[in-house]
Amino acid sequence: MPTPFVRKNSFWLILSLVLCLVSAVGAFFVQTNGATVAVKDMRWETSSGRELSALLYKPASATPENKAPVVIVSHGWWNSREMQDANYVELAKRGYVVVSIDMYGHGNSDPLPLGMEAENGTGMYDAVKLVAQLPYIDATQIGVSGHSNGARAANYAVVADNEAEKPLISAVLLVDNEAFYSDLTDPAKYVNNYGSRDVGLVADQYDEFFFRSYDANGQQLTPPREFIGTPNAQSFLNFGTTDDSEMRTADKLYTETIDGTDALRVIYTPAQTHPWGPFSKQTTEYTIDFFQEAFGAPDPIPAGSQTWQLKAFFNALGLIGFGMFLVAFTKALLVTRAFAGLRRTEPFQLAPSSRKGLYWFWGALVVSALFSGWSYVALSQSAALAPIVFNAAPTWIPQGAPFFIGLWAAVNGVFSIVVMVVSYLLFGRKSGQNLREVGVFPGWKPFLHGLGLSAVVVVAAFGIVFAVDYFFKTDFRFWVLAVKAFTPDKVLIAFLYLPLFLVYYVANSVAINSFNRFTIREKEWVNTAILALFNSLAPLILVIAQYWTFFTTGDLIGGFGGIFSIWLFPVIVILAASAVITRKIFRATNSPYIGGFIMAAVVTVISVTNTLTVAS
């Protein structure tokens, strides 16, 4: 007869799997518009000699007899093709064929050789050349669009298209990156680089990187929210001229006949930040309006009628299910013959709190949070790290962003170990704390046994991710936090970064479960909630400080670059979840290492599969 432990855990294990399945099925039906849009995973070797990965969304209405317009879309730097889901869901259900690429070095595309970002180095124009040959495509209606670095990819595609014997691109929408306003060889001369193409620009009022104007000495003159009045914006809306007879405004379509073709220009200026662009109803509405204006829509639907948010909801359900599975499957393995020896046999109890113990508890949390915030800012300002982090110089490190986060994590892991040692020597030992009883010294055999259990859990969890990708072409994500399928090369890269994340997540799990197990108001969940909050408190404060400053002054905090606050968005969620996951696993095993191993492996894989890879 199943024990209460087995019955209760079976419920959570089944629920986690149900959430993953509901996520996959729900997201699939939304992105295929009720199974009327075919989704294909494309990978092909391009004329540049590298393999490009893309998702193709083909409405049933697009046929050789009824050719459809096509839009190639691209994510930004350190992202992947799935980040364009709002666009491919909404455009495909309106009858457009949509191709969402992984730029070279991202997602499933081949790594990007250092210094090859320009022109075909992004992969955008390689995709344009491919779709022009598809039998169900109207080759006179090829559009390109991208967010951030994806917009730069669109710009490079236009440059390549200008040099082609037969230009292919007829419409361009640039989201959250500058247009090419001036002559590419003479920045002081405004010109129309886009010819007779229809071109739109989405310029966020609170963009962390772009849409500022500067004087001759490089001093900033205007913040992004004043972009529309700058010479760059006005020249763009005036088709490359410096006509100042009228002040052209945002959200208004301006047309001019160029080479016998009516071309349009428009600038949209939503009051939002740079990373919100791919997750914005407003930006998606602009995208729909722009391409319906440029091409017309095979199946016109009002731009405000959007369903991609449902896909985001289902994707988020899967993310929750994935996290639940890590805990529930770990517990399920504890009743198997292979791992039964790791199961806790005595009831779990929090240590009773004393006044001195609580002083150490709160003191350690505050000191650790302060060090976490200080170390992050200090590393972000390191001139020595910058070339590595941004892949600006040849190194043995193929991914700069995970290296930066991993290094910061390891530094804080070491600091946590120092705090625990001091705490034990000055308080714990005198209070009778037994390091073996609290799981710090489990013995080598249980330690290695727990490592094996962790490996099985991680492989099983990502097995679900790959199954969902194979059958439904979906993954688990919310905004910038994504758990997705990946190519084999990412496994080798993950092993490169795993030691950095192990230092932090193992030390953090030991600190949370072996050194901070005090009763708070006689409730264990209060203790866990406090630990989860303090785990993510420093990143949360940094993000709040950055955007409070930005929204009130129009500028970021001096010396704290926007990308570093953006990288903290998923970190906040992961750190809070880590405290809960490792605590629940510790309650079942009395080992702080199992949860630490699992979190380190999962976070490492998430990090290396959602970023830029540069070939050595």
C-alpha positions as CSV (number, residue, x, y, z in Angstrom):
1,M,0.0,0.0,0.0
2,P,1.5,3.4,-0.9
3,T,2.7,5.5,2.0
4,P,1.5,9.1,2.5
5,F,4.8,10.3,1.2
6,V,4.4,8.3,-2.0
7,R,0.7,9.3,-2.4
8,K,1.4,13.0,-1.9
9,N,4.4,13.1,-4.1
10,S,2.6,11.1,-6.8
11,F,0.0,13.9,-7.0
12,W,2.7,16.6,-7.5
13,L,4.6,14.5,-10.0
14,I,1.5,13.9,-12.1
15,L,0.5,17.5,-11.8
16,S,3.9,18.6,-13.0
17,L,3.6,16.4,-16.1
18,V,0.1,17.5,-16.7
19,L,1.2,21.2,-16.7
20,C,4.0,20.4,-19.1
21,L,1.6,18.6,-21.4
22,V,-1.1,21.3,-21.2
23,S,1.6,23.9,-21.9
24,A,2.8,22.1,-25.0
25,V,-0.7,21.4,-26.4
26,G,-2.0,24.8,-25.6
27,A,1.0,26.7,-27.0
28,F,0.9,24.5,-30.1
29,F,-2.7,25.3,-30.9
30,V,-2.2,29.0,-30.4
31,Q,0.9,29.3,-32.5
32,T,-0.7,27.2,-35.3
33,N,-4.0,29.2,-35.2
34,G,-5.9,26.0,-34.4
35,A,-3.7,23.8,-36.5
36,T,-4.2,25.8,-39.7
37,V,-0.6,27.0,-39.8
38,A,2.1,24.4,-40.4
39,V,5.3,24.8,-38.4
40,K,8.6,23.5,-39.7
41,D,12.0,23.4,-38.1
42,M,14.4,24.4,-40.8
43,R,18.2,23.9,-40.9
44,W,20.2,24.4,-44.0
45,E,23.7,25.2,-45.1
46,T,23.7,28.7,-46.6
47,S,25.9,30.3,-49.2
48,S,28.1,31.7,-46.4
49,G,29.1,28.1,-45.5
50,R,27.3,27.9,-42.1
51,E,24.2,26.1,-41.0
52,L,21.2,28.4,-40.3
53,S,18.3,27.4,-38.1
54,A,14.8,28.8,-38.4
55,L,11.1,28.2,-37.7
56,L,8.9,28.4,-40.7
57,Y,5.2,29.3,-40.2
58,K,3.1,28.5,-43.3
59,P,-0.6,29.2,-43.3
60,A,-2.8,26.8,-45.2
61,S,-3.9,29.6,-47.5
62,A,-0.3,30.0,-48.9
63,T,-0.1,27.9,-52.0
64,P,1.7,28.1,-55.4
65,E,-1.7,29.2,-56.8
66,N,-2.2,31.7,-54.0
67,K,1.2,33.1,-53.2
68,A,1.6,34.9,-49.8
69,P,3.8,37.7,-48.6
70,V,6.6,36.6,-46.3
71,V,8.2,38.3,-43.3
72,I,11.6,37.2,-42.0
73,V,12.0,38.1,-38.3
74,S,14.9,37.9,-35.9
75,H,15.6,38.0,-32.2
76,G,18.2,40.3,-30.6
77,W,21.6,39.5,-29.2
78,W,21.9,36.7,-26.6
79,N,18.5,35.3,-27.6
80,S,16.9,32.8,-30.0
81,R,14.2,32.4,-32.7
82,E,11.4,31.6,-30.1
83,M,11.7,35.2,-28.8
84,Q,9.8,36.3,-31.9
85,D,6.7,34.3,-31.0
86,A,4.4,37.3,-30.8
87,N,5.2,38.3,-34.4
88,Y,5.0,34.8,-35.9
89,V,1.8,34.0,-34.1
90,E,0.0,37.2,-35.2
91,L,1.4,37.5,-38.7
92,A,0.9,33.8,-39.6
93,K,-2.7,33.8,-38.5
94,R,-3.3,36.8,-40.8
95,G,-2.0,34.8,-43.8
96,Y,1.7,35.8,-43.9
97,V,4.4,33.2,-44.2
98,V,6.8,33.9,-41.4
99,V,10.4,32.7,-40.9
100,S,11.9,33.3,-37.5
101,I,15.7,32.8,-37.7
102,D,18.4,31.9,-35.1
103,M,21.1,34.4,-36.1
104,Y,24.5,32.8,-36.5
105,G,25.9,32.0,-33.1
106,H,22.5,31.8,-31.5
107,G,20.1,29.0,-30.8
108,N,20.6,26.1,-33.2
109,S,22.6,28.0,-35.9
110,D,26.3,27.5,-36.3
111,P,28.6,29.5,-34.1
112,L,29.5,33.0,-35.2
113,P,33.2,33.6,-36.2
114,L,34.5,36.6,-34.2
115,G,34.3,39.8,-36.2
116,M,31.7,38.4,-38.7
117,E,28.6,40.0,-37.4
118,A,28.1,42.4,-40.4
119,E,26.0,41.7,-43.4
120,N,25.6,38.0,-44.1
121,G,27.2,37.2,-40.7
122,T,23.7,37.6,-39.1
123,G,22.0,35.1,-41.4
124,M,19.1,37.4,-42.2
125,Y,19.9,37.9,-45.9
126,D,20.7,34.2,-46.3
127,A,17.1,33.6,-45.1
128,V,15.8,36.2,-47.6
129,K,17.5,34.4,-50.5
130,L,16.0,31.1,-49.4
131,V,12.4,32.2,-49.1
132,A,12.5,34.0,-52.4
133,Q,12.7,30.6,-54.0
134,L,9.7,29.0,-52.2
135,P,6.8,28.3,-54.6
136,Y,4.1,29.7,-52.3
137,I,5.9,33.0,-51.7
138,D,5.1,36.3,-53.5
139,A,8.7,37.3,-54.2
140,T,7.6,41.0,-54.7
141,Q,6.4,41.1,-51.0
142,I,9.4,40.1,-48.9
143,G,9.7,41.9,-45.6
144,V,12.3,41.8,-42.8
145,S,12.1,42.8,-39.2
146,G,14.0,42.2,-36.0
147,H,14.4,43.3,-32.5
148,S,17.6,45.0,-31.2
149,N,20.5,43.2,-32.9
150,G,17.8,41.6,-35.1
151,A,17.0,45.1,-36.4
152,R,20.7,45.5,-37.1
153,A,20.5,42.2,-39.0
154,A,17.7,43.7,-41.1
155,N,19.8,46.7,-41.8
156,Y,22.7,44.6,-43.0
157,A,20.2,42.6,-45.1
158,V,19.2,45.8,-46.8
159,V,22.9,46.7,-47.5
160,A,23.4,43.3,-49.1
161,D,20.1,43.6,-51.0
162,N,21.2,47.0,-52.3
163,E,24.3,45.3,-53.8
164,A,22.3,42.4,-55.3
165,E,21.7,42.2,-59.0
166,K,18.0,41.8,-58.3
167,P,16.9,43.3,-54.9
168,L,14.4,41.2,-53.0
169,I,13.4,43.1,-49.9
170,S,10.4,45.5,-50.2
171,A,9.6,46.3,-46.5
172,V,11.6,46.8,-43.4
173,L,10.5,47.2,-39.8
174,L,13.3,48.0,-37.3
175,V,12.4,47.4,-33.6
176,D,14.6,48.9,-30.9
177,N,17.7,49.7,-32.9
178,E,18.8,52.6,-35.0
179,A,18.1,53.0,-38.7
180,F,20.9,53.8,-41.1
181,Y,20.2,57.5,-41.3
182,S,23.4,58.7,-43.0
183,D,25.8,57.8,-45.7
184,L,27.6,54.6,-44.6
185,T,30.9,56.1,-45.7
186,D,30.2,59.7,-44.5
187,P,28.2,59.8,-41.2
188,A,27.8,63.6,-41.5
189,K,25.7,63.3,-44.7
190,Y,22.0,62.2,-44.4
191,V,20.8,59.9,-47.2
192,N,18.0,57.5,-47.9
193,N,19.7,54.1,-47.6
194,Y,16.4,52.2,-48.0
195,G,15.4,53.4,-51.5
196,S,11.8,52.8,-52.4
197,R,11.2,50.2,-49.6
198,D,8.6,50.8,-47.0
199,V,10.4,51.3,-43.7
200,G,9.2,51.6,-40.1
201,L,11.1,52.2,-36.9
202,V,10.0,51.4,-33.3
203,A,12.0,53.7,-31.0
204,D,11.2,53.1,-27.3
205,Q,11.0,56.1,-25.0
206,Y,13.0,54.2,-22.4
207,D,15.4,52.3,-24.6
208,E,18.6,51.4,-22.6
209,F,20.9,51.5,-25.6
210,F,19.6,53.6,-28.5
211,F,17.8,56.7,-29.7
212,R,19.9,59.4,-28.0
213,S,21.5,62.4,-29.8
214,Y,25.0,63.6,-29.1
215,D,27.1,66.7,-29.7
216,A,30.4,66.8,-31.5
217,N,32.2,65.9,-28.3
218,G,30.1,62.8,-27.7
219,Q,28.1,64.4,-24.9
220,Q,24.4,63.3,-24.8
221,L,22.0,66.0,-25.8
222,T,18.6,64.2,-25.7
223,P,17.3,61.1,-24.0
224,P,15.3,58.4,-25.9
225,R,12.0,59.9,-25.0
226,E,12.9,63.0,-27.1
227,F,14.0,61.0,-30.1
228,I,11.3,62.1,-32.5
229,G,12.6,65.7,-32.5
230,T,16.2,64.8,-33.3
231,P,17.8,65.3,-36.7
232,N,18.2,61.5,-37.1
233,A,14.4,60.9,-36.6
234,Q,13.5,63.9,-38.8
235,S,15.8,62.9,-41.6
236,F,14.4,59.3,-41.5
237,L,10.9,60.6,-41.8
238,N,12.0,62.9,-44.6
239,F,13.5,60.1,-46.6
240,G,17.1,61.0,-46.0
241,T,16.9,64.8,-46.4
242,T,17.3,67.5,-43.8
243,D,14.1,69.3,-44.7
244,D,13.1,71.3,-41.6
245,S,10.1,73.0,-43.1
246,E,7.9,70.9,-40.8
247,M,8.3,68.9,-37.7
248,R,7.2,65.3,-38.5
249,T,5.6,63.4,-35.7
250,A,5.4,59.8,-34.4
251,D,2.8,57.3,-35.4
252,K,2.0,59.1,-38.7
253,L,2.7,57.5,-42.1
254,Y,4.6,59.6,-44.5
255,T,4.8,58.7,-48.2
256,E,6.9,59.8,-51.1
257,T,7.3,58.5,-54.6
258,I,10.8,57.1,-55.2
259,D,11.8,55.6,-58.5
260,G,8.1,55.4,-59.5
261,T,7.1,53.6,-56.3
262,D,5.2,55.0,-53.4
263,A,7.4,54.4,-50.3
264,L,6.4,55.0,-46.7
265,R,8.2,56.0,-43.5
266,V,6.9,55.8,-40.0
267,I,8.3,56.0,-36.4
268,Y,6.5,54.6,-33.4
269,T,7.6,55.7,-29.9
270,P,6.0,53.5,-27.2
271,A,6.7,54.3,-23.6
272,Q,8.5,51.1,-22.8
273,T,11.9,49.6,-22.3
274,H,14.2,47.8,-24.8
275,P,13.7,44.2,-23.6
276,W,9.9,44.6,-23.4
277,G,9.7,45.0,-27.2
278,P,9.3,41.2,-28.0
279,F,6.7,40.9,-25.2
280,S,4.7,44.1,-25.9
281,K,1.1,44.1,-27.2
282,Q,1.8,47.7,-28.4
283,T,4.9,46.8,-30.5
284,T,3.1,43.7,-31.9
285,E,0.2,46.0,-32.9
286,Y,2.7,48.3,-34.7
287,T,4.2,45.3,-36.5
288,I,0.8,44.1,-37.7
289,D,-0.2,47.6,-38.8
290,F,3.1,48.2,-40.6
291,F,3.0,45.0,-42.7
292,Q,-0.7,45.3,-43.4
293,E,0.0,48.8,-44.7
294,A,3.1,47.7,-46.7
295,F,1.7,44.4,-48.2
296,G,-2.0,44.2,-47.2
297,A,-3.1,41.2,-45.2
298,P,-4.3,37.9,-46.9
299,D,-6.6,37.6,-43.9
300,P,-7.2,41.0,-42.4
301,I,-7.7,41.0,-38.6
302,P,-7.6,44.2,-36.5
303,A,-4.1,44.7,-35.0
304,G,-5.5,44.9,-31.5
305,S,-7.0,41.4,-31.8
306,Q,-4.0,39.4,-30.5
307,T,-3.8,35.8,-29.1
308,W,0.0,35.4,-28.6
309,Q,-0.5,36.2,-25.0
310,L,-2.3,32.9,-24.6
311,K,0.8,31.1,-26.0
312,A,2.9,33.0,-23.4
313,F,0.5,31.8,-20.7
314,F,0.8,28.2,-21.8
315,N,4.6,28.5,-22.1
316,A,4.7,29.9,-18.5
317,L,2.6,26.9,-17.3
318,G,5.3,24.6,-18.7
319,L,8.0,26.6,-16.9
320,I,6.1,26.1,-13.6
321,G,5.6,22.4,-14.4
322,F,9.3,22.0,-15.2
323,G,10.3,23.5,-11.8
324,M,7.8,21.2,-10.0
325,F,9.1,18.2,-11.8
326,L,12.6,18.8,-10.5
327,V,11.3,18.4,-6.9
328,A,8.7,15.7,-7.5
329,F,10.8,13.4,-9.6
330,T,13.7,13.7,-7.1
331,K,11.3,12.5,-4.4
332,A,9.9,9.8,-6.6
333,L,13.4,8.4,-7.2
334,L,13.9,8.1,-3.4
335,V,11.4,5.2,-3.2
336,T,13.3,3.2,-5.9
337,R,15.8,0.6,-5.0
338,A,18.6,2.6,-6.6
339,F,18.2,5.7,-4.5
340,A,16.2,4.6,-1.4
341,G,19.4,5.0,0.7
342,L,19.3,8.8,0.2
343,R,15.8,9.3,1.6
344,R,15.5,11.0,5.0
345,T,14.2,8.6,7.6
346,E,13.7,11.0,10.6
347,P,11.1,13.8,10.6
348,F,12.3,17.2,9.3
349,Q,12.4,19.8,12.0
350,L,13.6,23.4,11.9
351,A,16.0,24.3,14.7
352,P,14.4,26.4,17.4
353,S,15.4,30.1,17.2
354,S,17.4,31.9,19.9
355,R,18.0,35.6,20.1
356,K,21.7,35.2,19.2
357,G,20.9,32.7,16.5
358,L,18.5,35.1,14.9
359,Y,21.1,37.9,15.0
360,W,23.4,35.6,13.0
361,F,20.6,34.6,10.7
362,W,19.6,38.2,9.8
363,G,23.2,39.4,9.8
364,A,24.4,36.8,7.4
365,L,21.4,37.5,5.0
366,V,22.0,41.2,5.0
367,V,25.8,41.0,4.6
368,S,25.4,38.4,1.8
369,A,22.8,40.6,0.0
370,L,25.1,43.6,0.2
371,F,28.1,41.7,-1.1
372,S,26.0,40.3,-3.9
373,G,24.9,43.7,-5.1
374,W,28.4,45.3,-4.7
375,S,30.2,42.4,-6.5
376,Y,27.7,42.5,-9.4
377,V,28.2,46.3,-10.0
378,A,32.0,45.9,-9.5
379,L,32.3,43.1,-12.1
380,S,30.1,45.1,-14.5
381,Q,32.6,48.0,-14.4
382,S,35.7,45.8,-14.9
383,A,37.6,47.0,-18.0
384,A,39.5,43.7,-18.0
385,L,36.3,41.6,-18.2
386,A,34.5,43.7,-20.9
387,P,36.3,42.2,-24.0
388,I,35.5,38.7,-22.7
389,V,31.9,39.4,-21.7
390,F,31.0,41.0,-25.0
391,N,33.1,38.6,-27.1
392,A,35.1,41.6,-28.4
393,A,38.5,39.8,-28.4
394,P,39.7,36.3,-29.2
395,T,39.6,34.1,-26.0
396,W,39.0,30.5,-25.1
397,I,35.6,31.5,-23.7
398,P,32.9,30.9,-26.4
399,Q,30.0,32.6,-24.5
400,G,30.7,35.9,-22.7
401,A,27.3,36.5,-21.0
402,P,27.2,33.1,-19.1
403,F,30.8,33.5,-18.2
404,F,30.0,36.9,-16.5
405,I,27.0,35.5,-14.6
406,G,28.8,32.4,-13.7
407,L,31.9,34.3,-12.4
408,W,29.6,36.5,-10.3
409,A,27.9,33.4,-9.0
410,A,31.2,31.8,-8.1
411,V,32.4,34.9,-6.3
412,N,29.3,34.9,-4.2
413,G,29.5,31.2,-3.6
414,V,33.0,31.6,-2.2
415,F,31.8,34.5,0.0
416,S,28.9,32.4,1.2
417,I,31.4,29.7,2.2
418,V,33.4,32.3,4.2
419,V,30.3,33.5,6.0
420,M,29.3,29.9,6.9
421,V,32.7,29.1,8.3
422,V,32.7,32.3,10.4
423,S,29.2,31.6,11.5
424,Y,30.1,28.1,12.6
425,L,33.3,29.0,14.4
426,L,31.8,31.9,16.3
427,F,28.3,30.7,16.9
428,G,27.3,27.2,15.5
429,R,30.0,25.2,17.2
430,K,29.3,26.8,20.5
431,S,25.6,26.2,20.1
432,G,26.1,22.5,19.5
433,Q,25.6,22.5,15.7
434,N,26.6,19.1,14.3
435,L,27.7,19.4,10.7
436,R,27.1,15.8,10.0
437,E,23.6,15.9,11.3
438,V,22.7,18.9,9.1
439,G,24.1,17.3,6.0
440,V,27.3,19.3,5.5
441,F,29.4,16.1,5.9
442,P,27.3,13.3,4.5
443,G,30.3,11.0,3.7
444,W,31.7,10.3,0.3
445,K,29.4,7.5,-0.7
446,P,26.1,9.4,0.0
447,F,27.7,12.4,-1.6
448,L,28.5,10.6,-4.9
449,H,25.2,8.7,-4.7
450,G,23.4,12.1,-4.5
451,L,25.4,13.3,-7.5
452,G,24.1,10.3,-9.5
453,L,20.5,11.1,-8.4
454,S,20.9,14.7,-9.5
455,A,22.2,13.7,-12.9
456,V,19.2,11.4,-13.5
457,V,16.7,14.2,-12.5
458,V,18.4,16.8,-14.8
459,V,18.5,14.4,-17.8
460,A,14.8,13.4,-17.2
461,A,13.7,17.0,-16.9
462,F,15.4,18.0,-20.2
463,G,14.0,14.9,-21.8
464,I,10.6,16.4,-21.3
465,V,11.8,19.6,-23.0
466,F,13.1,17.7,-26.0
467,A,9.9,15.7,-26.3
468,V,7.8,18.9,-26.2
469,D,10.1,20.4,-28.9
470,Y,9.9,17.3,-31.1
471,F,6.1,16.8,-31.0
472,F,4.8,20.4,-30.6
473,K,7.7,22.8,-31.5
474,T,7.2,24.6,-28.2
475,D,9.2,25.1,-25.1
476,F,8.9,26.4,-21.5
477,R,9.5,30.1,-21.0
478,F,8.3,33.5,-19.7
479,W,9.7,36.6,-21.3
480,V,13.5,36.3,-21.0
481,L,13.6,33.1,-18.9
482,A,13.5,30.1,-21.2
483,V,14.0,26.3,-21.0
484,K,14.4,25.0,-24.5
485,A,15.8,22.2,-26.6
486,F,19.4,22.6,-27.8
487,T,22.1,21.2,-30.1
488,P,24.8,18.8,-28.8
489,D,27.6,21.4,-28.8
490,K,25.8,23.2,-25.9
491,V,26.4,20.2,-23.7
492,L,30.2,20.6,-24.0
493,I,29.9,24.3,-23.5
494,A,27.8,23.7,-20.4
495,F,30.5,21.5,-18.8
496,L,32.9,24.5,-19.3
497,Y,30.7,26.8,-17.2
498,L,29.3,24.2,-14.8
499,P,32.1,24.6,-12.2
500,L,31.3,28.3,-11.8
501,F,27.6,27.6,-11.1
502,L,28.3,24.6,-8.9
503,V,30.3,26.8,-6.5
504,Y,27.4,29.1,-6.0
505,Y,24.4,26.8,-6.1
506,V,25.9,24.1,-3.8
507,A,27.2,26.8,-1.4
508,N,23.8,28.5,-1.5
509,S,21.9,25.3,-0.8
510,V,24.2,24.5,2.1
511,A,23.7,27.9,3.5
512,I,19.9,27.8,3.1
513,N,19.4,24.3,4.5
514,S,22.2,23.6,6.9
515,F,22.9,27.0,8.4
516,N,19.6,29.0,8.2
517,R,17.1,26.5,9.5
518,F,15.5,28.6,12.1
519,T,11.8,28.7,13.0
520,I,10.3,32.1,12.1
521,R,6.9,32.6,13.8
522,E,6.8,28.8,14.1
523,K,6.2,28.5,10.4
524,E,8.6,26.8,8.0
525,W,7.2,28.5,5.0
526,V,8.0,31.9,6.5
527,N,11.7,30.8,6.8
528,T,11.7,29.6,3.2
529,A,10.0,32.8,1.9
530,I,12.6,35.0,3.7
531,L,15.4,33.0,2.3
532,A,13.9,33.1,-1.2
533,L,13.5,36.9,-0.9
534,F,17.1,37.5,0.3
535,N,18.4,35.2,-2.4
536,S,17.1,37.5,-5.1
537,L,17.1,40.8,-3.1
538,A,20.3,42.3,-4.4
539,P,19.4,41.8,-8.1
540,L,15.9,43.0,-7.4
541,I,17.1,46.2,-5.8
542,L,19.6,46.8,-8.6
543,V,16.9,46.5,-11.2
544,I,14.5,48.7,-9.3
545,A,17.2,51.4,-8.8
546,Q,18.1,51.3,-12.5
547,Y,14.6,51.7,-13.8
548,W,13.4,54.2,-11.2
549,T,16.4,56.3,-12.2
550,F,15.6,55.8,-15.9
551,F,11.9,56.6,-15.7
552,T,12.4,59.7,-13.5
553,T,15.4,61.2,-15.2
554,G,15.4,59.7,-18.7
555,D,18.9,58.2,-18.2
556,L,20.3,55.1,-16.7
557,I,22.5,55.1,-13.6
558,G,25.9,56.3,-14.5
559,G,28.5,53.5,-14.9
560,F,25.9,50.7,-14.7
561,G,25.2,49.6,-18.3
562,G,21.7,48.7,-19.3
563,I,22.6,45.2,-20.4
564,F,23.7,44.3,-16.9
565,S,20.3,45.2,-15.4
566,I,18.6,43.3,-18.2
567,W,20.6,40.2,-17.5
568,L,19.2,40.2,-13.9
569,F,15.6,39.7,-14.9
570,P,15.7,35.9,-15.2
571,V,18.2,35.8,-12.3
572,I,15.7,37.3,-9.9
573,V,13.2,34.5,-10.6
574,I,15.8,31.7,-10.7
575,L,17.4,32.7,-7.3
576,A,14.0,32.8,-5.6
577,A,12.9,29.5,-7.1
578,S,16.3,28.0,-6.1
579,A,15.7,28.6,-2.4
580,V,12.3,26.8,-2.6
581,I,13.5,23.9,-4.7
582,T,16.6,23.1,-2.7
583,R,14.7,23.4,0.6
584,K,12.0,20.9,-0.6
585,I,14.7,18.5,-1.8
586,F,16.6,18.9,1.5
587,R,13.5,18.1,3.5
588,A,13.3,14.7,1.7
589,T,17.0,13.8,1.7
590,N,18.8,15.7,4.4
591,S,21.4,16.5,1.7
592,P,22.0,20.1,0.7
593,Y,24.1,18.9,-2.2
594,I,21.5,17.2,-4.3
595,G,19.4,20.3,-4.7
596,G,22.6,22.4,-5.3
597,F,23.7,20.0,-8.0
598,I,20.4,20.0,-9.8
599,M,20.0,23.8,-9.7
600,A,23.6,24.3,-10.9
601,A,23.1,21.9,-13.9
602,V,19.7,23.3,-14.9
603,V,20.8,27.0,-14.6
604,T,24.0,26.3,-16.6
605,V,22.1,24.6,-19.4
606,I,19.5,27.5,-19.4
607,S,22.4,30.0,-19.6
608,V,24.4,28.4,-22.4
609,T,21.3,27.7,-24.6
610,N,20.0,31.2,-24.6
611,T,23.0,33.3,-25.6
612,L,25.6,34.1,-28.2
613,T,28.3,31.5,-29.1
614,V,31.4,32.7,-30.8
615,A,33.6,30.2,-32.7
616,S,37.2,29.9,-31.6
